[in-house]
Amino acid sequence: MPTVNHLGQPIGDLVTDWVTRPRPPKTAIEGLYCRLEPIDPTRHTEDLYNAFRADTTGQDWTYLSHGPYHSADAFHGWLVGSALGDDPLFYAVVDRTSGRALGMLSYLRIEPTVGVIEVGHVTFSPALQQTVASTEAQFLMMQRAFDELGYRRYEWKCDDLNTPSRRAAIRLGFQFEGVFRQATIYKGRNRDTAWYAILDRDWPRLRAAFERWLLPENFDSDGNQILSLGEIRAIL
């Protein structure tokens, strides 16, 4: 039943004992398969540029507002000009086995006063896509937002036409909330934006599923998963 005020109007539940949350720190996040490092153009440009070059068609950049880049200097310039601020706050995804940066992602639209934060600018090279490390990178970002910083809402937004991104959001446990039509223009094209979110009350069950999925024993000798994230969530 909704809460009703003295005028008989339904109102939202009271949020008690709430305090403004900290902003995400520019510190590394350690995982089993990857490490998230705050973007450093001096250290990460070469690795990232070389990893992204494996996408010879440029398809991985279609739904991003920038790229593709045809020289390391151009990519370095973009990192220096766009990826060193506090919002968005970019991290490089560093593979623990090779020690190479294979992708990047960021927090953005950070609202500490109400506890809302978004993940975006997800740019994973072919070497990182559909790997355990790529899923762990997303989990580490969620874990910092909810467990370390205490945010209430974690958002994912993408072009409504970006089917791989929409599938990824559902796989990771986000709930679809709707489409904002003609939300923006990028690369000269219209974008209808699909909205997804995870709430703090959803997180304990999702965290348990990620932790179970990431266990080494959930993968066979060829690295194939035994149970999917969705199957584990259904069990839990």
C-alpha positions in Angstrom: 0.0 0.0 0.0 1.3 3.5 -0.8 2.1 6.0 1.9 -0.7 8.7 2.1 -0.1 12.2 3.3 -2.5 14.3 5.5 -4.3 15.4 2.3 -5.0 11.8 1.2 -2.5 11.9 -1.6 -0.2 9.0 -2.3 3.4 9.9 -1.7 6.8 8.1 -1.9 8.2 6.2 1.1 10.3 8.2 3.5 14.1 7.8 3.0 15.4 7.9 6.5 19.0 8.4 7.7 20.1 9.3 4.2 23.3 11.2 3.8 25.1 12.4 0.7 27.4 9.6 -0.7 31.1 10.0 -1.5 32.1 10.5 -5.1 34.0 7.5 -6.7 37.7 7.7 -6.0 40.4 7.6 -8.6 41.8 4.4 -7.3 42.2 0.9 -8.7 39.7 -1.9 -8.2 41.2 -5.4 -7.9 39.5 -8.5 -9.3 40.5 -12.1 -9.9 40.6 -11.8 -13.7 41.1 -8.0 -14.2 42.1 -4.8 -12.5 40.4 -1.5 -13.1 42.9 1.4 -13.2 42.0 5.1 -13.5 42.8 6.0 -17.1 46.4 7.3 -17.6 47.1 8.2 -21.2 50.8 7.8 -20.7 50.4 4.2 -19.5 47.3 3.0 -21.3 47.2 4.6 -24.8 49.4 2.1 -26.5 47.7 -1.0 -25.0 44.2 0.3 -25.7 44.8 1.6 -29.2 46.4 -1.7 -30.2 43.6 -3.7 -28.6 40.9 -1.6 -30.3 42.6 -2.0 -33.7 41.6 -5.6 -33.8 38.1 -4.4 -34.7 39.0 -3.8 -38.4 35.4 -2.9 -39.4 34.9 -0.2 -36.8 31.6 -1.8 -35.7 32.5 -1.5 -32.0 32.3 2.3 -32.3 29.0 2.6 -34.1 27.0 3.4 -31.0 29.6 5.5 -29.3 29.7 9.3 -29.6 33.4 9.2 -30.6 35.8 7.1 -32.6 37.1 5.0 -34.3 40.6 6.3 -34.2 43.1 5.8 -37.0 46.3 6.7 -35.1 47.6 6.3 -31.6 48.1 10.1 -31.5 44.5 10.8 -32.2 43.3 8.3 -29.6 45.8 9.7 -27.1 44.4 13.2 -27.8 40.9 12.0 -27.1 41.9 10.4 -23.8 43.7 13.6 -22.7 40.8 15.8 -23.7 37.9 13.7 -22.6 38.8 10.9 -20.2 40.7 12.6 -17.3 37.9 14.3 -15.5 35.8 13.3 -12.5 32.6 12.9 -14.4 32.8 10.9 -16.4 35.4 9.0 -14.4 37.2 6.5 -16.7 38.9 3.3 -15.8 41.1 1.0 -18.0 40.3 -2.7 -17.8 43.7 -4.4 -17.4 43.9 -8.2 -18.0 45.6 -9.7 -15.0 47.3 -12.5 -17.1 48.8 -10.3 -19.8 49.0 -7.1 -17.8 47.6 -5.3 -20.9 44.7 -2.8 -20.9 42.1 -4.3 -23.2 39.1 -1.9 -22.7 37.7 1.0 -20.8 34.4 2.1 -19.1 33.4 4.9 -16.8 31.1 6.2 -14.1 29.1 9.2 -15.3 26.2 11.4 -14.3 27.3 11.0 -10.7 24.7 12.4 -8.3 26.0 11.9 -4.7 23.2 13.8 -3.1 20.5 11.3 -4.2 22.7 8.3 -4.6 22.4 7.8 -8.4 25.3 6.8 -10.6 25.6 5.5 -14.2 28.0 3.2 -16.0 28.8 4.1 -19.6 31.4 4.7 -22.3 31.8 0.9 -22.3 34.5 0.2 -24.9 35.7 -3.4 -24.9 38.2 -4.6 -27.5 37.6 -7.9 -29.3 40.1 -9.5 -26.9 38.0 -8.5 -23.9 34.5 -9.1 -25.3 32.6 -12.1 -24.0 35.3 -13.0 -21.5 35.2 -13.6 -17.8 37.2 -10.5 -17.3 34.6 -8.4 -19.1 31.8 -9.5 -16.8 34.0 -9.1 -13.8 34.8 -5.5 -14.8 31.1 -4.7 -14.7 30.7 -6.5 -11.4 33.6 -4.5 -9.9 32.0 -1.2 -10.9 28.7 -2.3 -9.4 30.4 -3.5 -6.2 32.2 -0.2 -5.7 29.0 1.8 -6.3 26.8 -0.2 -4.0 29.0 -1.8 -1.3 31.8 0.8 -1.0 30.0 4.0 -1.8 26.4 3.2 -0.8 24.6 4.4 -3.9 20.8 3.7 -4.3 20.5 3.4 -8.0 22.9 2.2 -10.8 22.0 3.1 -14.4 22.8 1.7 -17.8 21.6 3.7 -20.9 22.2 2.9 -24.6 20.9 3.6 -28.1 17.6 1.7 -28.4 18.9 0.2 -31.6 22.1 -1.2 -29.9 20.9 -4.8 -29.5 24.2 -6.1 -28.1 24.2 -3.4 -25.4 20.6 -4.1 -24.5 21.3 -7.9 -24.2 24.3 -7.2 -22.0 22.2 -5.0 -19.7 19.7 -7.8 -19.2 22.4 -10.5 -18.8 24.0 -8.4 -16.1 20.8 -8.1 -14.1 19.6 -4.6 -15.1 15.8 -4.0 -15.4 14.4 -2.3 -18.4 12.6 0.9 -17.6 11.6 2.4 -20.9 12.7 4.4 -23.9 13.3 8.2 -24.1 12.5 9.1 -27.7 14.7 11.6 -29.5 16.8 11.9 -26.4 19.9 13.2 -28.1 21.9 13.5 -31.3 25.3 12.0 -31.8 27.4 11.6 -35.0 24.7 13.5 -36.7 22.1 10.8 -35.9 19.0 10.7 -33.7 19.2 8.5 -30.6 16.2 7.0 -28.8 17.7 6.0 -25.4 16.8 2.8 -23.6 17.0 3.1 -19.8 18.0 0.2 -17.5 18.7 0.2 -13.7 19.7 -1.8 -10.7 18.5 -0.7 -7.3 20.2 -1.2 -4.0 17.5 -3.6 -2.9 18.2 -5.7 -6.0 21.9 -5.8 -5.4 22.4 -8.5 -2.7 20.9 -11.2 -4.9 22.8 -10.0 -8.0 26.1 -9.8 -6.0 25.6 -13.4 -4.9 25.0 -14.5 -8.5 28.1 -12.7 -9.7 30.3 -14.1 -7.0 29.0 -17.7 -7.7 29.5 -17.2 -11.5 33.0 -15.9 -11.1 34.3 -18.9 -9.1 36.9 -20.8 -11.1 35.0 -24.0 -10.6 32.1 -22.5 -12.7 34.4 -22.9 -15.8 35.5 -26.0 -17.5 39.1 -26.7 -18.7 38.4 -24.8 -21.9 37.1 -21.8 -20.0 33.5 -22.3 -20.9 30.9 -21.4 -18.2 29.0 -24.3 -16.6 26.1 -22.2 -15.3 25.1 -18.8 -16.8 24.4 -15.7 -14.7 20.8 -16.1 -15.5 20.7 -19.7 -14.4 22.4 -18.8 -11.2 20.0 -16.0 -10.5 17.1 -18.4 -11.0 18.6 -20.8 -8.5 19.1 -18.0 -6.0 
